[in-house]
Amino acid sequence: MRGCGQAGNYTGYAAASVLLWNEGERMTTDLSHDASAGADHAPMVSTRILHADRMADVGHGAVHAPMHTSVLYGYGSAQELQEVFQGHKPGFTYARQGNPTGAALEAKLNLLEETRATICFATGMAALSATFFALLRAGDHVVSSRYVFGNTASVLRTLEGFGLEVSYVDSTDASQVAAALQPNTRLVFVETIANPRTQVADLAAIGDLCRRKEVVFIVDNTMTTPELFKPRTAGASLVINFLTKGIAGHADAMGGAVSDTGLFDWRAFPNIDPLYRTGDPTNWGVVQIRRKGLRDLGGALRPEDAHRIGLGAETLRLRINQTNANAVALAHWLQAQPQVANVYYPGLASHPQHRRATELFGGRYGALISFDLTDADDTFRVLDAFRIVTLSTHLSDNRTLAIPVATTIFFELGEPGRAEMGISPGLVRLSVGIEDIRDLIADFAQALGRSGPR
């Protein structure tokens, strides 16, 4: 019996009216519209994501794609197996390099980010680390924002030990990025909204700079998600998403992804292996990341997690709208409390990058807030008094989460490093959830009431 080794509806998987990418070939699937709806109407992204599985004809009238847990894939002939292995024909070879469930999620992420190709990984850190590993060599130079996730900073320090040079700059100022560029600079890395102090990078200016200098520009879009911002609009070459966070949203699956926007000319990148300098040059980068980053390092996304993340993506817009509305209201309320010394949130007019955030993110500012208490000695007392807010290290969950930053997630950075990032000893980070805002404010009011002499 002939083995079902081809990708079928899963490699190049897509919803209606979505541009698909299958091994570098552009495919378009059109949804036939009801005449009453108007022939020129195209469904919005949130609608396409919701109906993606059904429109891809996953079988039996199912509205969700099944989970494919198989590790191996059989073929009917040695010739066909060879063609798949060599990339001349779409298909799957071994689950460590991808599976149909992951491919379905990758197509949805391409739709959300408006990107050319996506590779999924077991975690966000796996996606980020594999991308660095696949593209960089000893002697290369990287310009990174100094305002990055603690584990990202740790990875960069590790790479420095392998002969990589890293310059850390204030990414809110594109001129600092420009000044740090060197002849051996291979990439620039920034986050959209920095965790935890919420600095907003000068994304458009940095993107223009990287385009002119032919340098890869990598943007971590985790704190904004493609619902608020699409990095390709700022000229990003590659987009990183920690899928565990906002896109999944339910704290029940881990995953990460790197997406190629198609904007970078990989012919200008000297680190592409000669093995992958064949065919369409727009594929060279993503092929090398899939082979050297995913296959060789082995951080493959489990099909069970891919399935859950895909389900989470269906409600992304609803959740982002609610968490953002709650965050704006809570940030303004916190700013008015005498127990709170500083509130860091791009949605506040007092934020240094408020105008930039408004222009970039369309009047929504994310769900990340940080604040300092007037008396830092009260930090643990206030945190321990929360009844609804959960004390946790996670981000972009349905639940509102809080954590003391300096003594936990940024503890390894050390006091000088924390000071450089603007992290005070008593800084509290909040990830605002979808609870009723009245309940959140009531919980904060009673917790802050514990502040002061006892």
Secondary structure, 3 states (H helix, E strand, C coil): CCCCCCCCCCCCCCCCCEEEEECCEEEEECCCCCHHHCCCCCCCHHHHHHHHHHHCCCCCCCCCCCCCCCCECCCCCHHHHHHHHCCCCCCCCEHHHCCHHHHHHHHHHHHHHCCCEEEEECCHHHHHHHHHHHHCCCCCEEEEECCCCHHHHHHHHHHHCCCCEEEEECCCCHHHHHHHCCCCEEEEEEECECCCCCCECCHHHHHHHHHHHCCEEEEECCCCHHHHCCHHHHCCCEEEECCCCCCCCCCCCCCEEEEECCCCCHHHCCCCCHHHCCCCHHHHHHHHHHHHHHHHHCCCCCHHHHHHHHHHHHCHHHHHHHHHHHHHHHHHHHHCCCCEEEEECCCCCCCCCHHHHHHHHCCCCCCEEEEEECCHHHHHHHHHCCCCCEECCCCCCCCCEEEECCCCCCHHHHHHHHHHHCCCCCCEEEECCCCCHHHHHHHHHHHHCCCCCC
